[in-house]
Amino acid sequence: MVDFPRALPAWRWSWGEEEVDPFKRFHSAASHVHWPAGGDVGLPPNARSERIETYEKECTGVRWRAERTRAEDGTNIALAVGDVTLPDGKASSEPSSHIYILYFQGNASSLPPRLPYLSKVLRPIAKLDEVRKGRTRVTMVCLSYRGYWTSKGSPSETGINQDAVAAVKWVAQLHENTYANNQDDRLVKPTLLLWGQSIGSGIATNLAAACAMDAPMPVRAMILETPFLSVREMLVILYPWKWVPYRYLWPFLRNHLDSWRNLGTITDCHRAKNATLPKIFILEAGKDELVPAEQGTRLHQRCLELALPVEKKTVAGAFHNEAIVRLDGRQAVTDFISRQITTPARR
């Protein structure tokens, strides 16, 4: 079995007089849909040294802090954790519910520069009556995959799946610690939303499929921002020519990020338990230069076929990384999250 993409540079072909790494084009054209091939390849030069404090002034309304946890294999993982604050700059101390949004980043990036955009999505939520009056508290937990930002280790799908599970367990422990000493013994209900951007959408559906079978916290909804169906599908899209050999390597890959299959697993597990199906929100970039529009359309159709509650929004004129940078995309995500807060969860 070939571990994608770290072992693939060993596969080489000769092209004219130049020896070519067959996945070099995949790396350069679509670094957003697979892991760096080793070290910090594919990441910005300052990705490891970014600091949350650098972006603090751009994150008004959300108080961010760095936290750490450990995956099952012992890898030390970084988290960026943000609380939506009230007008007085504080977070509600006596809510009846707590919404946790677990965010999975795209590739070729570091978390801190993304926080101002995430803050702009979260900021209007503070104006909702449920939040403003202290009935609901909102916390966002952003996972920095192993090998990214200040997380240790090297990226692989198996390892990052462990990171995602560790992040959910960290959230569950945070919730327990926060409300362990409630004076009036009120039950503060936790609600988990998953949000994945680009390659992070595959990690989100991997986690949701795992949580459907053994959930430390049930997943109520998922935001899939500029998602793709699977690594296999992306290989075919990037290399449509039948004579290109590496489009056929997918059976040898250990990493598939197969959201198509995961959606089926999620549906089957929820129905077997007679549990409420999670809501799905698909956000497409209208001018996505990496992921063709038909990928989001097919995921949307897949949800409809499975009778998963689904919405889809296309951000006109947006490139792959601009879906929430554009106002209408950002507003669409804010509205979706807001509906999860204002609409009581069915049990």
C-alpha positions in Angstrom: 0.0 0.0 0.0 1.2 3.5 -0.8 0.8 6.2 1.8 -0.5 9.2 0.0 1.4 11.4 -0.7 4.5 10.9 1.4 5.6 7.7 -0.3 4.7 8.7 -3.8 7.9 10.7 -4.8 9.5 7.3 -5.1 7.3 6.7 -8.2 9.1 8.5 -11.0 8.8 8.4 -14.8 10.9 10.0 -17.5 9.3 12.8 -19.5 11.6 13.6 -22.5 14.9 14.5 -21.0 13.5 15.5 -17.6 12.8 13.1 -14.8 9.5 14.0 -13.4 7.9 13.2 -10.0 4.4 12.1 -11.2 2.7 13.9 -8.3 4.6 17.1 -8.7 1.8 18.6 -10.7 -0.8 17.4 -8.2 1.2 19.0 -5.5 1.6 22.4 -7.3 -1.8 22.5 -8.8 -3.8 21.2 -5.8 -1.7 21.6 -2.7 -5.0 22.3 -1.0 -6.3 18.7 -1.4 -3.5 16.6 0.0 -0.9 16.7 2.7 2.6 18.2 2.2 5.0 15.6 0.9 7.4 16.1 3.8 8.6 18.7 6.2 6.9 22.0 5.5 6.6 21.6 1.8 3.5 23.4 0.5 3.2 25.6 3.6 3.9 29.3 3.8 7.4 30.0 5.0 6.2 31.5 8.3 3.4 29.0 8.9 5.2 27.5 11.9 5.8 30.8 13.7 2.4 32.4 13.3 0.9 33.7 16.5 -2.7 34.3 17.5 -1.8 37.6 19.1 -0.7 39.0 15.7 -4.4 38.9 14.5 -6.1 39.8 17.8 -7.2 43.3 16.7 -8.9 41.8 13.7 -10.9 39.3 15.8 -13.1 41.7 17.7 -16.1 39.8 19.3 -14.2 36.5 19.6 -11.6 35.8 22.3 -9.1 33.4 20.9 -6.5 31.4 22.8 -4.0 28.5 22.1 -4.6 25.1 23.7 -3.0 21.7 23.3 -4.1 18.1 23.4 -2.6 14.7 22.5 -3.8 12.2 19.9 -4.1 8.5 20.7 -0.5 7.9 19.4 0.8 10.6 21.7 1.3 13.3 19.1 1.1 16.8 20.6 -1.6 18.8 18.8 -2.3 22.5 18.8 -5.8 24.0 19.0 -7.1 27.6 18.5 -10.1 28.1 20.7 -12.4 31.1 20.5 -15.4 32.1 22.7 -18.1 34.4 21.2 -18.3 37.3 23.7 -21.2 39.4 24.9 -21.2 43.2 24.4 -19.4 43.6 27.8 -16.5 41.4 26.4 -17.4 38.4 28.5 -18.8 35.0 27.7 -22.1 33.9 29.2 -21.5 32.1 32.5 -24.9 30.5 33.1 -26.2 29.2 29.7 -28.7 26.4 29.2 -27.0 25.2 26.1 -23.5 25.4 24.6 -22.7 25.2 20.9 -19.2 23.9 20.0 -18.0 24.4 16.4 -15.1 22.1 15.5 -13.2 23.6 12.5 -10.9 21.7 10.1 -8.7 23.9 8.0 -7.7 23.5 4.4 -4.2 22.6 3.3 -1.1 24.9 2.7 -2.1 27.2 5.5 -1.7 28.0 9.2 -4.6 28.6 11.6 -3.9 32.2 13.0 -4.3 34.0 9.6 -7.7 32.3 9.2 -9.0 33.5 12.6 -10.1 37.0 11.5 -12.4 35.5 8.8 -13.8 33.0 11.2 -14.3 35.8 13.7 -16.4 37.7 11.1 -18.6 34.7 10.7 -19.1 34.3 14.5 -19.4 38.0 15.4 -23.1 38.5 14.3 -24.0 35.4 16.4 -23.5 37.5 19.6 -26.5 39.6 18.6 -28.9 36.6 18.6 -31.3 36.7 21.6 -30.3 33.3 22.7 -26.6 34.4 22.9 -27.1 38.0 23.9 -29.3 37.1 26.9 -26.9 34.4 28.0 -29.1 31.3 27.2 -26.6 29.9 24.7 -22.8 30.0 24.7 -20.8 29.5 21.5 -17.2 28.2 21.3 -15.2 27.5 18.2 -12.3 24.9 18.4 -10.0 24.9 15.4 -7.8 21.9 14.9 -4.2 22.3 13.7 -3.3 19.0 12.1 -0.1 17.2 13.0 2.8 18.8 11.1 0.9 22.2 10.8 1.4 25.4 12.8 2.8 24.3 16.2 1.5 20.8 16.1 4.1 18.0 16.2 4.4 15.0 13.9 3.9 14.6 10.2 0.6 14.6 8.3 -1.3 11.5 7.1 -4.9 10.7 7.0 -4.7 8.1 9.7 -2.8 10.4 12.0 -5.1 13.4 11.3 -8.2 11.2 12.0 -6.6 10.6 15.4 -6.1 14.3 15.8 -9.8 14.9 15.0 -11.0 12.3 17.6 -8.6 13.9 20.1 -10.2 17.3 19.4 -13.7 16.0 20.0 -12.6 14.4 23.3 -10.9 17.7 24.3 -14.2 19.5 23.6 -16.2 16.9 25.7 -13.7 17.3 28.6 -13.9 21.1 28.3 -17.7 20.9 28.6 -17.5 18.6 31.5 -15.0 20.8 33.3 -16.9 24.0 32.6 -20.2 22.8 34.0 -19.1 20.3 36.6 -20.0 22.7 39.5 -23.3 24.1 38.4 -24.9 25.3 41.6 -28.5 24.5 40.6 -27.6 21.2 38.9 -29.0 22.4 35.6 -28.1 20.3 32.6 -26.2 22.4 30.0 -26.7 20.6 26.7 -23.7 20.4 24.4 -24.3 20.7 20.6 -21.5 19.8 18.2 -21.2 21.3 14.7 -18.4 20.3 12.3 -17.0 22.7 9.7 -14.4 21.6 7.2 -12.8 23.7 4.5 -11.5 22.0 1.3 -9.4 19.0 2.5 -10.9 19.7 5.9 -14.3 18.7 4.6 -13.0 15.1 4.1 -11.7 15.1 7.7 -15.0 16.4 8.9 -17.0 13.6 7.2 -14.4 11.1 8.4 -15.0 12.2 12.0 -18.8 12.4 11.6 -18.8 8.8 10.2 -16.7 7.7 13.2 -18.9 9.7 15.7 -22.0 8.1 14.2 -20.8 4.8 15.4 -19.2 5.8 18.7 -19.9 9.4 19.6 -18.4 11.2 22.6 -20.7 14.0 21.4 -23.4 13.7 18.7 -22.9 15.8 15.5 -25.9 18.0 14.9 -24.7 19.7 11.7 -21.8 19.9 9.2 -20.6 22.8 7.1 -18.6 21.6 4.0 -16.8 24.5 2.5 -15.4 24.0 -1.1 -15.6 20.2 -0.6 -14.6 17.4 -3.0 -16.0 13.9 -3.3 -12.8 11.9 -2.6 -9.1 11.9 -3.4 -9.8 9.3 -6.1 -12.2 11.7 -7.9 -9.7 14.5 -7.6 -7.0 12.4 -9.2 -9.2 11.7 -12.2 -10.1 15.4 -12.5 -6.5 16.6 -12.3 -5.4 13.9 -14.7 -8.3 13.2 -17.1 -6.0 11.7 -19.8 -6.3 7.9 -19.8 -2.7 7.5 -20.8 -1.4 9.2 -17.6 -0.5 6.3 -15.3 -0.8 8.0 -11.9 -4.5 8.6 -12.2 -4.8 4.8 -11.7 -2.8 4.7 -8.4 -5.9 5.3 -6.2 -6.3 1.5 -5.2 -2.8 1.7 -3.6 -3.5 4.8 -1.5 -4.1 4.6 2.2 -5.7 8.1 2.2 -9.0 8.5 0.4 -10.9 11.3 2.2 -14.1 9.8 0.7 -17.0 12.1 1.7 -19.3 10.3 -0.7 -18.9 7.0 1.2 -18.9 8.8 4.6 -22.3 10.4 4.0 -23.7 6.9 3.5 -22.1 5.6 6.7 -23.4 8.6 8.6 -27.0 8.1 7.4 -27.0 4.3 8.0 -25.7 4.7 11.6 -28.1 7.4 12.5 -31.1 5.4 11.1 -29.9 2.3 12.9 -30.0 4.2 16.2 -33.2 6.1 15.3 -31.3 9.3 15.8 -31.8 12.6 14.1 -29.8 13.0 10.9 -27.3 15.9 10.9 -28.0 18.9 8.7 -25.5 19.5 5.9 -24.5 22.9 4.4 -22.4 22.9 1.3 -20.6 26.1 0.4 -19.2 26.4 -3.1 -16.9 28.9 -4.6 -18.3 30.1 -8.0 -14.8 30.4 -9.6 -13.1 27.6 -7.7 -9.8 27.0 -9.5 -9.1 23.7 -7.7 -12.4 21.8 -7.2 -14.9 21.7 -10.1 -18.5 22.8 -9.4 -19.8 19.3 -10.2 -18.1 18.0 -7.0 -20.4 20.1 -4.8 -23.4 19.4 -7.0 -22.8 15.6 -6.7 -22.4 15.8 -2.9 -25.6 17.8 -2.8 -27.3 15.1 -4.9 -25.9 12.4 -2.7 -27.4 14.0 0.4 -30.8 14.2 -1.4 -30.6 10.6 -2.3 -29.9 9.7 1.3 -32.6 12.0 2.6 -30.1 14.0 4.6 -31.3 17.5 5.2 -29.0 19.6 3.0 -28.6 23.2 1.8 -26.2 24.5 -0.9 -24.9 28.0 -1.5 -22.6 29.1 -4.4 -20.6 32.2 -3.8 -20.5 34.0 -7.2 -17.0 35.1 -8.3 -15.2 33.5 -5.4 -12.0 31.5 -5.8 -11.3 28.4 -3.7 -10.1 30.2 -0.6 -12.5 33.1 -0.9 -15.8 31.4 0.0 -16.1 33.0 3.4 -13.9 36.0 2.6 -16.8 37.2 0.4 -19.7 38.8 2.3 -22.5 36.6 0.9 -20.6 33.4 1.7 -19.7 34.5 5.2 -23.3 35.6 5.8 -24.6 32.2 4.5 -22.5 30.3 7.0 -23.5 32.7 9.8 -27.1 32.2 9.0 -26.8 28.4 9.0 -25.0 28.4 12.4 -27.6 30.8 13.7 -30.4 28.4 12.8 -28.7 25.6 14.7 -28.8 27.9 17.8 -32.4 29.2 17.4 -34.0 25.9 16.3 -34.3 23.4 19.2 -32.6 20.1 18.4 -34.9 17.1 17.9 -34.1 14.2 20.2 
